[in-house]
Amino acid sequence: MLEVKRQPAPESAPPIPTGGVTIAEAARRTRVSVHTLRYYERAGLVVTAIDRTTAGRRRYHELDLDWIRVCTRLRATGMPIKTIRRYAQLVSAGRGNEPERLALLEAHRAEVAARLARVQENLALIDHKIDVYRDRLTAGDADHLWAPPSG
């Protein structure tokens, strides 16, 4: 069984009907474009086959939307499409590969944590520079901060 932590839908979104929702409604609820939804399906990032109407139109169910939200978050943290595809394949395969799923997520978490640490270091430098400029402006002697030599 696929377990996905429920993500809040946009405010005032009614429950998904038993027959699912259109691709446009799925895009609205997941905050991604229709193009992105189609791409996720083509790229093998979805874990279940997307239902189709008799006319061939996609119908998305709550599980589909929850998984799309997971993919979107993984992508936002820099997980490559190839890795998301592998994770989706593992989830789709069902039980028995949980150690591999865990290893994949732990490796990605380590990469995100390292990137976050670098960003925090850079933020600390920016904060330091802000403090220097504020102090110099308050003291009235900011006119010599990193001024190129004249001549």
N, C-alpha and C positions, 0 to 999 in steps of 0.2 A: 504494500500500500504506500502510495506517495504521501509523504507528510510535508506540508508546506505551512509555515507560520502565516496565519492570515494577516494580510496587510490591509489597512483601512482604505476603503474606496473613497473616491472624492465625496465631499459633503453632499448630502441629499441624494445619493445614488440609491435607487430602490434595489431590492434584492433581485438577483438574476432569475428570470423565469426558467421554468423547467426546460423549455426548448432552447435555451441559450440566448445570446445577444449577437447582434450583427457585428461585423468587423469595425464599423464606425463607432459603435457603442463600446466595444472592447478597447478601442484606441483611447476613447475618452476616459474610460474607467482606469486604464493602466497608465495614462499620461504618456503614451508613445504614439507615433504616427501609424497610420494604416500601412504605409510602406514598411515600417519597422516590423510590424506584425507579420506581414507577408515574408519579409526577409528572414525573420526568426524561424518560420516554418520551412522555407527553402534551405536554410543553413543547417537544419537538423537540430535546432536548439529546443524544440518543444518535446515534451515527454510522452504525450499521447497524440493520437491522430486527431486533428481538428475536425469536428463534425461538419457535415455539409447538408444543406437542404436538398430536396429533390431537384431543384434548379441549379445546384452546385455552389451555392453561396455558403461561405463559412459561418458557423455558429459556435460561439465561444461560451464555455461554461465556467463556473467559479474556479474549478481546479486549473483550467487553462489560464485564467487571469492571474491567479496566485503564482503560477509558475513563471508567467511573463514578468511579473514584478520581481521575482527572484533573479531572473536573467538580467533584468534591467539594473538591479543593484550590483550584481556581480560585474557587469560591464562597466558600471560607473566607478567601480573600484579598480578598474584596469585589467580585469581578467580577460585574456585573449578569447576570441570567438572559438578558436580550436579547443581551448580548455573547457569553455562552457559546453561545447558540443560533447566533449568526452564525459563531462559530468552528467549531462542529459542522457547520454547513452547508458551510463551506469544506473541512473535512477530508473530509466525505462526497462532495463533488464530485470529489475526487481531485487529480491533478497539475495544475499550471499556475497555482495561486493561492497558492503559497508566499510570495511577497512580501506579499500581503495578510494572510496568517496571521501572518507575522513582525511586521508593523506593528501588528496587533491586540495581540499579546503584548508588544511593546515599549512600547506606550502603557499597557497595564495595569501592566507592571513599573514604569514611571515613577510611576504613581499610588500603587502599593504602597510604593515607595521614599520618596515624599514623606510618606505616612502614617506610615511607620516612623520617619522623621526627626522628625516631630512627637511621636510617642510617646517617642522617645529624649530629646527636650528635656523633656518632661513628667516622665520618669523622673529626669532630672538634677535637676529641682526637688525632687522627692520625696526623692531622696538627700540633697540639701542640707538640707532640713527635718529629716530624720532625724538628720543630723550635728549640727545646731543643738540639737535636743532632747537628744541624748546628751550633748553637751558641757555644756549647762546643767544637766542632771540630775546629771552627775558633779561639777560645780562647786557644786551645791546652790542654784542661783539660778534655777530654772525657773518660779517662781511668778508671774513677770511676762511670760511669753510670751503675747503677743496677748490679754491680759486686757482685757475691755471696761472702759471707765471706770466707776467706781462713782459713784453719785449720782443 
